[in-house]
């Protein structure tokens, strides 16, 4: 297999006494080591100096381009104080990641967005409390941006967004190495109502580490979902679905959100975004109160993606032509009472996750913390085969996951 110039330089730089695998040429040994599951790399790096160097190099990512591991990153709480975890569903392996750089004046970060682009995970915005603000019990939106580099196993602080925001739509644009964000507000999970809303839209250029303002949304919108639609092998449109805007009060006291039933679409251009066009309501009055959790399955041939929503215990598929949601399937095992589902897509399959107890009673030597955390039960749906399967794993968290507040992000490494 031919290697890029940087790879060849790296392999030739290894001293003969520090070969990757004794008795094999370094290019062959590198190809063999590239098939090791990424979740095991942190345990294999201390084996020797040459392995540490190779498993931390760009060469490894190049060699793994045909055997990427589809991994899931969990942010169970504020990532400044609680470390995120990387989960490998193929090998049922967990890896602890370092926490984000901490600001001593800020705490309680939530409603942030995590997204992957290349060998990096980005953590953007959110809502938090700041000891320097007044009043102290009023949350404020954040404009911070961080990036985790899997090659160096470290966090980088990036240029902040132009407008602070949490609970916003976000999508990656891999063809131009950019990230686009839209809408958002200041709502915190401790306060289920109130909070500000904005309509601003920005695009981040990874190479220049700069944010650029684009045309704003037609209306104030927070709690929305964003994704891109590809065409001819590159991203052509940015969609923003659902969310809430204005609010009303019940009995003149209790604030209630007015949820949107529509979507808005922006055409993506090289020199900026185009104008927004509005898509009508996606469901009838009384059909459902608001949009559920959304995942997007990309088309392998570069066509239109398949968009799915988890609505209670049903999975719905969005029909772009008819602008409506149609039932695809039902989750075989319903979530326990007062529990929530997590919903992500990995390797083209829909993963429905929940925390349950009593699935595996054979392991009686688990610690009390592990028992409190419960068991992660994953039900996996294949959209093309229309089949279900399941996985069970013991999560390393000290407390059960709350999927209504847990932030998750998928990445290929």
C-alpha positions as CSV (number, residue, x, y, z in Angstrom):
1,X,0.0,0.0,0.0
2,X,1.5,3.4,-1.0
3,X,2.0,5.8,1.9
4,X,1.9,9.6,1.8
5,X,5.3,11.5,1.9
6,X,4.8,12.3,5.5
7,X,4.2,8.7,6.3
8,X,7.3,7.5,4.5
9,X,9.4,10.1,6.2
10,X,8.1,8.9,9.6
11,X,8.7,5.2,8.9
12,X,12.3,5.9,7.6
13,X,13.0,8.0,10.7
14,X,12.5,5.0,13.1
15,X,15.8,3.5,14.1
16,X,16.4,-0.1,13.2
17,X,16.6,-1.0,16.9
18,X,13.1,0.5,17.4
19,X,11.2,-1.3,14.6
20,X,7.5,-1.7,14.9
21,X,7.5,-5.5,14.6
22,X,10.8,-7.4,14.6
23,X,11.4,-9.3,11.4
24,X,9.0,-7.2,9.3
25,X,9.5,-4.1,7.2
26,X,8.1,-1.0,8.9
27,X,5.5,-0.4,6.1
28,X,4.1,-3.9,6.5
29,X,4.2,-3.7,10.3
30,X,2.4,-0.3,10.2
31,X,-0.3,-1.8,8.0
32,X,-0.8,-4.6,10.5
33,X,-1.0,-2.3,13.5
34,X,-3.5,0.0,11.8
35,X,-6.1,-2.8,12.2
36,X,-6.0,-2.6,15.9
37,X,-9.2,-1.2,17.4
38,X,-8.8,2.5,18.2
39,X,-10.3,2.0,21.7
40,X,-7.2,-0.2,22.6
41,X,-4.6,2.3,21.5
42,X,-4.2,4.1,24.8
43,X,-3.2,0.7,26.4
44,X,-0.8,-0.2,23.6
45,X,1.1,3.1,23.3
46,X,3.3,2.4,26.4
47,X,4.5,-0.9,24.9
48,X,7.6,0.8,23.3
49,X,8.7,4.1,21.9
50,X,8.1,3.2,18.3
51,X,4.5,2.1,19.0
52,X,3.8,5.3,20.9
53,X,5.1,7.4,18.1
54,X,3.3,5.4,15.4
55,X,-0.1,5.3,17.3
56,X,0.1,9.1,17.7
57,X,0.9,9.9,14.1
58,X,-1.0,11.1,11.1
59,X,0.3,8.0,9.3
60,X,-2.1,5.8,11.4
61,X,-5.1,7.8,10.4
62,X,-4.1,7.5,6.7
63,X,-3.8,3.8,7.0
64,X,-7.1,3.4,8.8
65,X,-9.1,5.3,6.1
66,X,-10.6,1.9,4.9
67,X,-11.0,0.4,8.4
68,X,-12.3,3.3,10.5
69,X,-13.8,2.5,13.9
70,X,-17.2,4.1,14.4
71,X,-17.0,5.4,18.0
72,X,-19.3,7.3,20.2
73,X,-18.3,10.0,22.6
74,X,-20.4,10.6,25.8
75,X,-20.5,13.9,27.7
76,X,-22.5,12.9,30.8
77,X,-22.1,16.2,32.6
78,X,-20.2,19.5,32.4
79,X,-17.0,18.5,30.5
80,X,-15.0,21.0,32.5
81,X,-15.3,18.9,35.6
82,X,-16.5,15.5,34.3
83,X,-14.4,13.6,31.8
84,X,-16.0,12.4,28.6
85,X,-15.8,8.8,27.5
86,X,-15.2,7.2,24.2
87,X,-17.2,4.0,23.5
88,X,-16.4,1.4,20.8
89,X,-19.6,-0.6,20.2
90,X,-17.8,-3.3,18.1
91,X,-15.4,-4.2,20.9
92,X,-17.6,-3.0,23.8
93,X,-14.6,-1.1,25.0
94,X,-14.6,2.3,26.9
95,X,-11.8,4.9,27.0
96,X,-11.6,7.9,29.3
97,X,-10.8,11.2,27.7
98,X,-9.3,14.2,29.6
99,X,-11.7,16.9,30.8
100,X,-11.8,20.3,29.0
101,X,-9.7,23.2,30.3
102,X,-11.5,24.7,33.3
103,X,-12.5,28.4,33.9
104,X,-12.7,28.9,37.7
105,X,-15.5,31.5,37.2
106,X,-17.8,29.2,35.2
107,X,-19.7,26.1,36.1
108,X,-22.8,24.0,35.2
109,X,-22.2,23.9,31.4
110,X,-25.0,22.2,29.6
111,X,-26.9,22.5,26.3
112,X,-23.6,22.7,24.4
113,X,-23.1,20.9,21.1
114,X,-20.5,18.4,20.3
115,X,-19.6,17.5,16.7
116,X,-16.8,15.7,14.9
117,X,-14.8,16.9,11.9
118,X,-11.8,14.8,10.8
119,X,-9.8,13.4,13.7
120,X,-11.2,16.0,16.1
121,X,-14.2,16.6,18.3
122,X,-15.5,20.1,18.8
123,X,-17.4,21.3,21.8
124,X,-19.2,24.6,21.1
125,X,-21.3,27.0,23.1
126,X,-23.8,26.0,25.8
127,X,-25.4,27.6,28.8
128,X,-23.7,28.1,32.2
129,X,-23.4,30.1,35.4
130,X,-20.7,32.7,35.8
131,X,-19.7,33.9,39.2
132,X,-18.8,37.3,37.7
133,X,-22.4,37.9,36.4
134,X,-25.4,39.3,38.2
135,X,-27.7,37.9,39.4
136,X,-25.7,34.8,40.2
137,X,-28.6,32.4,39.7
138,X,-29.3,33.5,36.1
139,X,-27.6,31.3,33.4
140,X,-26.0,32.9,30.5
141,X,-25.0,31.6,27.0
142,X,-21.4,30.7,26.2
143,X,-19.5,31.6,23.0
144,X,-16.5,29.3,23.8
145,X,-15.2,26.7,21.4
146,X,-12.9,23.8,22.1
147,X,-11.3,21.1,20.0
148,X,-10.1,17.7,21.2
149,X,-7.2,16.3,19.1
150,X,-7.0,12.5,19.1
151,X,-3.4,12.6,17.8
152,X,-2.1,14.6,20.7
153,X,-4.8,13.6,23.3
154,X,-5.2,17.2,24.3
155,X,-7.8,20.1,24.1
156,X,-7.3,23.3,22.2
157,X,-9.1,26.5,22.9
158,X,-10.4,28.0,19.6
159,X,-11.7,31.4,18.6
160,X,-15.0,32.1,20.3
161,X,-18.3,32.3,18.4
162,X,-19.5,35.8,17.4
163,X,-22.7,35.3,19.4
164,X,-22.9,33.2,22.6
165,X,-25.5,30.5,22.3
166,X,-26.7,27.1,23.6
167,X,-29.4,24.7,22.4
168,X,-28.6,25.5,18.7
169,X,-28.5,23.8,15.4
170,X,-25.0,22.7,14.2
171,X,-23.6,20.7,11.2
172,X,-20.2,19.9,9.9
173,X,-19.2,20.7,6.2
174,X,-16.3,18.2,5.6
175,X,-15.8,19.2,1.9
176,X,-14.7,22.7,3.0
177,X,-13.5,21.9,6.5
178,X,-16.1,24.1,8.1
179,X,-18.8,24.1,10.8
180,X,-22.0,26.0,10.7
181,X,-24.2,27.0,13.6
182,X,-27.7,28.6,13.7
183,X,-30.1,29.9,16.3
184,X,-29.9,29.0,20.0
185,X,-30.4,30.8,23.3
186,X,-29.5,30.8,27.0
187,X,-31.8,28.2,28.4
188,X,-30.3,26.0,31.2
189,X,-31.4,22.5,32.1
190,X,-32.1,23.7,35.7
191,X,-34.8,26.0,34.3
192,X,-37.1,24.2,31.8
193,X,-38.6,27.5,30.6
194,X,-37.6,31.1,29.9
195,X,-34.2,32.0,28.5
196,X,-33.3,34.0,25.4
197,X,-33.6,33.1,21.7
198,X,-31.5,34.3,18.8
199,X,-31.6,34.0,15.0
200,X,-27.9,34.6,14.1
201,X,-26.0,32.1,11.9
202,X,-22.2,31.7,11.8
203,X,-19.7,29.6,9.9
204,X,-16.4,28.5,11.3
205,X,-13.3,28.0,9.1
206,X,-11.0,25.3,10.7
207,X,-7.9,26.3,8.8
208,X,-8.2,30.1,9.6
209,X,-9.7,29.6,13.1
210,X,-12.3,32.3,12.3
211,X,-16.0,32.7,12.6
212,X,-18.0,34.4,9.8
213,X,-21.5,35.8,10.1
214,X,-24.1,34.6,7.6
215,X,-27.7,35.6,6.9
216,X,-29.8,35.0,10.1
217,X,-32.7,32.7,10.4
218,X,-36.2,34.1,9.4
219,X,-37.3,33.9,13.0
220,X,-35.8,33.5,16.5
221,X,-35.3,29.8,17.1
222,X,-33.7,27.7,19.8
223,X,-33.7,24.0,20.7
224,X,-33.5,23.2,17.0
225,X,-31.7,20.5,15.0
226,X,-29.3,21.1,12.1
227,X,-27.9,18.9,9.3
228,X,-26.5,19.1,5.8
229,X,-27.8,17.6,2.6
230,X,-25.2,16.5,0.0
231,X,-25.3,16.7,-3.8
232,X,-22.5,15.8,-6.3
233,X,-20.3,14.6,-3.4
234,X,-20.4,17.9,-1.4
235,X,-22.7,19.6,1.0
236,X,-25.3,21.7,-0.8
237,X,-27.9,22.7,1.8
238,X,-28.1,23.4,5.5
239,X,-31.4,22.4,7.2
240,X,-32.7,23.6,10.5
241,X,-35.7,21.8,11.9
242,X,-38.0,22.3,14.8
243,X,-37.1,24.2,18.0
244,X,-39.1,26.8,19.8
245,X,-39.5,30.6,19.4
246,X,-42.0,32.7,21.2
247,X,-43.6,31.6,24.5
248,X,-47.0,32.1,26.1
249,X,-48.2,31.8,29.7
250,X,-50.8,29.6,31.3
251,X,-53.0,31.5,33.7
252,X,-50.7,34.4,33.2
253,X,-48.0,32.7,35.4
254,X,-46.4,29.6,33.8
255,X,-44.4,30.1,30.6
256,X,-45.0,27.6,27.9
257,X,-42.9,27.3,24.7
258,X,-44.5,27.6,21.2
259,X,-42.8,24.8,19.3
260,X,-42.2,25.1,15.5
261,X,-43.5,22.4,13.2
262,X,-41.5,23.5,10.2
263,X,-38.0,23.7,8.8
264,X,-35.8,26.3,7.1
265,X,-33.2,25.6,4.4
266,X,-30.1,27.6,3.4
267,X,-28.2,26.9,0.2
268,X,-24.5,26.5,0.9
269,X,-22.0,28.4,-1.4
270,X,-18.2,28.6,-1.5
271,X,-18.2,32.4,-0.7
272,X,-20.9,32.3,1.9
273,X,-24.5,31.1,2.5
274,X,-27.5,31.8,0.3
275,X,-30.9,33.0,1.3
276,X,-33.2,31.0,3.6
277,X,-36.3,29.3,2.2
278,X,-39.1,28.0,4.5
279,X,-40.5,24.5,4.5
280,X,-44.1,24.2,5.6
281,X,-45.3,22.3,8.7
282,X,-44.2,18.7,8.8
283,X,-47.2,17.4,10.8
284,X,-50.8,18.3,11.5
285,X,-52.1,20.1,14.6
286,X,-52.4,17.7,17.5
287,X,-50.3,15.0,15.8
288,X,-47.3,15.6,18.2
289,X,-46.3,18.5,20.4
290,X,-42.7,18.9,19.1
291,X,-39.9,17.4,17.2
292,X,-38.2,14.3,18.7
293,X,-34.5,13.3,18.6
294,X,-33.1,13.4,15.0
295,X,-30.4,11.5,13.4
296,X,-29.1,11.6,9.8
297,X,-27.9,8.5,7.8
298,X,-25.7,9.7,5.0
299,X,-26.0,8.1,1.6
300,X,-22.9,6.2,0.6
301,X,-23.2,7.3,-3.0
302,X,-23.5,11.0,-2.1
303,X,-27.2,11.3,-2.6
304,X,-29.9,12.6,-0.2
305,X,-29.5,11.4,3.4
306,X,-32.2,9.4,5.3
307,X,-33.5,11.4,8.2
308,X,-35.0,9.6,11.2
309,X,-36.8,10.8,14.4
310,X,-37.3,8.9,17.6
311,X,-40.9,9.8,18.7
312,X,-41.6,8.1,22.1
313,X,-41.1,4.4,21.1
314,X,-41.6,4.8,17.4
315,X,-39.0,5.6,14.7
316,X,-40.2,7.8,11.9
317,X,-38.6,8.6,8.6
318,X,-38.8,12.0,7.0
319,X,-40.2,12.2,3.4
320,X,-38.6,15.3,1.8
321,X,-40.9,15.1,-1.2
322,X,-44.1,15.1,0.8
323,X,-42.7,17.1,3.8
324,X,-44.1,14.6,6.3
325,X,-42.9,12.0,8.8
326,X,-43.8,8.3,8.1
327,X,-43.5,5.5,10.6
328,X,-40.5,3.3,10.0
329,X,-40.5,0.9,12.9
330,X,-41.1,0.6,16.7
331,X,-38.5,0.0,19.4
332,X,-38.8,-3.7,20.4
333,X,-38.1,-3.1,24.1
334,X,-39.7,0.0,25.6
335,X,-37.9,2.3,28.0
336,X,-38.6,1.8,31.7
337,X,-41.0,4.3,33.3
338,X,-39.6,7.8,33.7
339,X,-36.4,6.9,31.7
340,X,-35.2,8.4,28.5
341,X,-33.7,7.1,25.2
342,X,-30.5,8.1,23.6
343,X,-30.6,8.2,19.8
344,X,-27.5,8.2,17.5
345,X,-26.4,6.7,14.2
346,X,-23.2,4.6,13.9
347,X,-22.0,2.9,10.7
348,X,-25.4,3.5,9.0
349,X,-27.4,1.9,11.8
350,X,-29.7,3.6,14.3
351,X,-28.7,3.0,18.0
352,X,-31.5,3.4,20.6
353,X,-29.9,3.5,24.1
354,X,-31.4,3.3,27.5
355,X,-30.2,2.5,31.1
356,X,-31.8,-0.5,32.6
357,X,-31.2,-2.8,35.6
358,X,-31.2,-6.5,35.9
359,X,-30.2,-7.5,32.4
360,X,-27.0,-9.3,33.5
361,X,-27.2,-10.7,36.9
362,X,-24.2,-13.1,36.5
363,X,-21.7,-10.5,37.4
364,X,-22.1,-10.1,41.2
365,X,-18.7,-8.6,41.9
366,X,-19.3,-5.2,40.4
367,X,-18.7,-2.2,42.6
368,X,-21.6,-0.2,44.1
369,X,-20.8,2.7,41.7
370,X,-21.2,0.4,38.7
371,X,-24.5,-1.0,40.1
372,X,-25.8,2.5,40.6
373,X,-24.9,3.3,37.0
374,X,-27.0,0.4,35.7
375,X,-26.6,-1.3,32.4
376,X,-26.5,0.3,29.0
377,X,-28.9,-1.5,26.7
378,X,-28.5,-0.6,23.0
379,X,-31.1,-1.6,20.4
380,X,-29.8,-1.3,16.9
381,X,-32.0,-0.9,13.8
382,X,-30.7,-1.4,10.2
383,X,-32.7,0.8,7.9
384,X,-32.0,-1.2,4.7
385,X,-32.5,-4.7,6.2
386,X,-35.4,-3.6,8.4
387,X,-33.9,-5.7,11.3
388,X,-33.2,-5.2,15.0
389,X,-30.4,-6.5,17.1
390,X,-29.1,-5.5,20.6
391,X,-26.0,-5.0,22.7
392,X,-25.4,-4.9,26.4
393,X,-22.5,-3.2,28.1
394,X,-21.5,-2.0,31.6
395,X,-20.9,1.8,31.4
396,X,-18.0,3.3,33.5
397,X,-20.1,6.2,34.8
398,X,-20.6,6.7,38.5
399,X,-24.3,7.6,38.1
400,X,-27.0,6.5,35.6
401,X,-27.0,8.5,32.4
402,X,-29.8,11.0,31.8
403,X,-30.2,11.0,28.1
404,X,-32.3,14.2,28.3
405,X,-29.1,16.1,29.2
406,X,-26.3,13.8,28.0
407,X,-24.5,15.1,24.9
408,X,-23.3,12.5,22.4
409,X,-21.1,12.7,19.3
410,X,-20.1,10.1,16.8
411,X,-16.6,10.0,15.2
412,X,-14.7,7.8,12.8
413,X,-11.1,7.0,13.7
